[in-house]
């Protein structure tokens, strides 16, 4: 969970810093990931083991398109809920989120596997 929160802070802060998205409630500062989105990443971290087990023997390479497809959908949903605004042109913002999630999801699954192997 801590690794997921740290990675989420970096990913979200990078998306904010590059202007790819802007959060409606950017507390404590509008220059970094807001605290509430970091908490969502922490919560997401609690689901990684279950997600990994549900995916079964899906190869790590297949996690890239899975993350790249599903990640941007969450940002689109967040935008519809009024939580954030994607920068124009939107397709560039969506590609940026796809790249971020395409990289993040396999990394989180790998970390989960390594941590479980240590136990």
Secondary structure as GFF3:
##gff-version 3
##sequence-region A 1 119
A	DSSP	alpha_helix	2	17	.	.	.	ID=ss1
A	DSSP	beta_strand	21	23	.	.	.	ID=ss2
A	DSSP	alpha_helix	35	45	.	.	.	ID=ss3
A	DSSP	alpha_helix	48	55	.	.	.	ID=ss4
A	DSSP	alpha_helix	60	80	.	.	.	ID=ss5
A	DSSP	beta_strand	84	86	.	.	.	ID=ss6
A	DSSP	alpha_helix	90	118	.	.	.	ID=ss7
###
